[in-house]
Amino acid sequence: MGMGFNDFKEASAKLPQLQGTETVSQRQSQTVGRMKDRRWMKGMKKQQQEKYITAEELLANKEEQGFEVFQKVIDMRGPQVRVLMNLENLNAEEKAKENDVPMSQLQHNVRLIVDLAELDVQKIDRDLRNVRETAISLQREKEKLETEAARQKKQLDNMEEIMGVVSHIEEQKSSGTLTLDSLAKYFTDDIKRKFADDYKLCNLTCIACSYALLLFIRVFQGWDPLRNPLHGLEA
């Protein structure tokens, strides 16, 4: 029969069956391909329906939930080195393949890019917060230094004015026109009333006494208490 005995034709008898088998397998593969395409299109539709958030919304959500501490995980188990944000996604790609998720590697890479973008946003926000806090601290330090500089400038101006009055007293002393009344007026009205704090700080009473001593000696020079007991009483 194999050699065509009694006009038996094996090829012609089996050919329709083979063609039918190939047709069925092709139909099955086409059906599986359509199912995958439909599933991928459904996934695309779901992704298109996803709501994307801005950087401000991301930071607001993270602030409500509390900022998480991310650490990069280097996965070197496969032929290519992968970078992960946490251990939860360590086997995400393998699970996606097991669940027959379409283009699992692409979805993993997209998730990784999103995670890296979120990390960059949080890092920039954290650096910006630090810069703002530093700026506020520097502004306070600047105001403090400006206040101290204004105080020292005012004190310096007061000292210059006091030195001007003392220099004028010295000139009158050298010319012999200085009296106890004028000396009292300079130290009481021109210095003590205007600059009470500096008057105490610099102990200007001693300077006043040093000038007054010579004037008192001049006033009481040749004084006879028994003959004129009221001499110099007002002074």
C-alpha positions in Angstrom: 0.0 0.0 0.0 2.9 2.3 0.7 4.2 1.8 -2.8 0.9 2.4 -4.4 -0.4 -1.2 -4.4 -3.9 -1.6 -5.8 -3.9 2.1 -6.8 -3.7 3.3 -3.1 -2.7 6.9 -2.8 -1.6 7.8 0.7 -0.6 11.5 0.0 -3.9 12.3 -1.5 -5.8 10.7 1.4 -3.8 12.6 4.1 -3.4 15.9 2.5 -6.8 17.3 3.3 -6.3 16.3 6.9 -2.9 18.1 7.2 -4.3 21.2 5.5 -7.2 21.2 8.0 -4.8 20.9 10.9 -2.7 23.8 9.6 -5.8 25.9 9.1 -7.0 25.2 12.6 -3.6 26.1 14.1 -3.5 29.3 12.1 -6.9 30.2 13.3 -6.0 29.5 16.9 -2.8 31.6 16.6 -4.8 34.4 15.0 -7.4 34.2 17.8 -4.7 34.3 20.5 -3.1 37.3 18.7 -6.5 39.1 18.6 -7.1 38.3 22.3 -3.6 39.8 23.1 -4.3 42.8 20.9 -7.7 43.3 22.6 -6.1 42.9 26.0 -3.4 45.4 25.1 -5.9 47.8 23.7 -7.9 47.5 26.9 -4.7 48.2 28.8 -4.1 51.2 26.6 -7.7 52.4 27.2 -7.2 52.0 30.9 -3.9 53.9 30.8 -5.6 56.6 28.7 -8.2 56.9 31.4 -5.6 57.4 34.1 -5.4 60.9 35.7 -2.0 62.5 35.6 -1.0 64.8 38.5 1.2 67.8 38.5 4.3 68.3 40.6 2.4 70.5 43.1 -0.3 67.8 43.5 2.4 65.2 44.0 4.1 67.2 46.7 0.7 67.9 48.4 -0.2 64.2 48.5 3.3 63.3 49.8 3.0 65.9 52.5 -0.3 64.5 53.6 1.0 61.0 53.6 4.4 61.8 54.9 7.5 61.7 52.8 8.8 58.2 52.2 12.5 57.5 52.3 13.4 56.0 48.9 16.6 54.1 48.2 17.7 52.8 44.9 18.0 49.0 44.6 20.4 47.6 41.9 19.1 44.3 40.5 21.9 42.4 38.9 20.3 39.0 38.6 19.5 39.2 34.9 21.5 39.9 31.8 20.8 43.6 32.2 21.3 45.6 35.4 18.0 47.1 36.6 17.4 50.0 39.0 14.5 49.7 41.4 13.1 52.2 43.9 12.1 49.6 46.5 12.0 45.8 47.1 8.3 45.6 46.4 9.0 45.9 42.6 11.8 43.4 42.7 9.8 40.7 41.0 7.2 42.9 39.4 8.4 42.1 35.9 8.3 38.3 36.5 4.8 38.5 38.0 3.7 40.5 35.0 5.0 37.8 32.6 3.3 35.1 34.7 0.0 36.9 34.5 0.5 37.4 30.7 0.5 41.2 31.0 1.3 42.6 27.6 4.7 44.4 27.2 5.6 43.9 30.8 9.1 45.1 30.4 7.9 48.4 28.8 5.4 48.9 31.6 8.2 48.2 34.2 10.5 50.8 32.5 7.7 53.3 32.4 7.0 52.8 36.1 10.7 53.2 36.8 10.8 56.5 34.9 7.8 57.7 36.9 9.4 56.7 40.2 12.7 58.5 39.2 10.7 61.6 38.2 8.9 61.6 41.6 12.3 61.3 43.3 13.6 64.2 41.4 10.6 66.3 42.2 10.9 65.5 45.9 14.6 66.2 45.9 14.2 69.6 44.2 11.4 70.4 46.6 13.6 69.4 49.6 16.5 71.5 48.3 14.2 74.4 47.7 12.9 74.2 51.3 16.4 74.1 52.6 17.4 77.1 50.5 14.3 79.0 51.7 15.0 78.2 55.4 18.6 79.3 54.8 17.4 82.5 53.2 15.1 83.2 56.2 17.9 82.5 58.7 20.2 84.8 56.8 17.6 87.5 56.6 17.1 87.3 60.4 20.9 87.4 60.9 21.0 90.4 58.6 18.3 92.3 60.5 20.1 91.5 63.8 23.4 92.8 62.4 21.7 95.9 61.0 20.2 96.6 64.4 23.5 96.2 66.1 25.3 98.4 63.5 22.6 101.1 64.0 23.1 100.9 67.8 26.9 101.2 67.5 26.6 104.0 65.0 24.3 105.9 67.3 26.7 105.4 70.2 29.6 106.5 68.1 27.7 109.7 67.1 27.0 110.3 70.8 30.6 109.9 71.7 31.6 112.3 68.9 29.2 114.9 70.2 30.4 114.4 73.8 34.0 114.8 72.6 33.0 118.0 70.9 31.6 119.4 74.2 34.7 118.3 76.1 37.0 119.9 73.5 35.1 123.2 73.8 35.5 123.0 77.6 39.2 122.4 77.1 39.5 125.5 74.9 37.7 127.7 77.5 40.0 126.3 80.2 43.1 127.1 78.1 41.8 130.7 77.5 40.9 131.1 81.2 37.2 131.8 80.4 35.8 128.7 82.0 33.7 129.1 85.1 32.0 126.8 87.5 28.6 127.9 86.2 29.5 127.3 82.5 31.1 124.0 83.4 28.0 122.8 85.3 25.9 123.9 82.3 28.0 121.9 79.8 28.0 118.7 81.8 24.4 119.0 83.0 22.5 120.3 80.0 24.6 119.4 77.0 25.8 116.0 78.1 23.9 114.4 81.0 20.4 115.2 79.9 21.0 114.2 76.3 23.2 111.1 76.8 22.3 109.7 80.2 23.4 106.2 79.5 26.7 107.2 78.0 27.3 109.6 80.9 27.2 106.7 83.3 29.0 104.3 80.9 31.9 106.6 80.4 31.9 107.8 84.1 31.9 111.5 82.9 31.5 112.6 86.5 35.2 112.1 87.1 36.0 114.3 84.1 33.7 117.0 85.4 35.3 116.9 88.8 38.8 117.1 87.3 37.8 120.4 85.6 35.9 121.7 88.6 38.8 121.1 91.1 41.0 123.7 89.5 38.1 126.2 89.4 37.3 125.6 93.1 40.9 126.2 94.0 40.8 129.5 92.1 37.5 130.5 93.8 38.7 129.8 97.3 42.2 131.0 96.9 43.0 133.5 99.7 39.7 132.8 101.5 39.5 133.7 105.2 36.6 131.7 106.7 36.5 133.7 109.9 36.1 137.0 108.1 33.9 135.8 105.2 32.2 132.5 106.2 29.6 132.6 103.2 32.2 133.1 100.5 31.7 130.5 97.7 28.6 129.0 99.3 26.5 129.0 96.2 29.4 127.5 94.1 
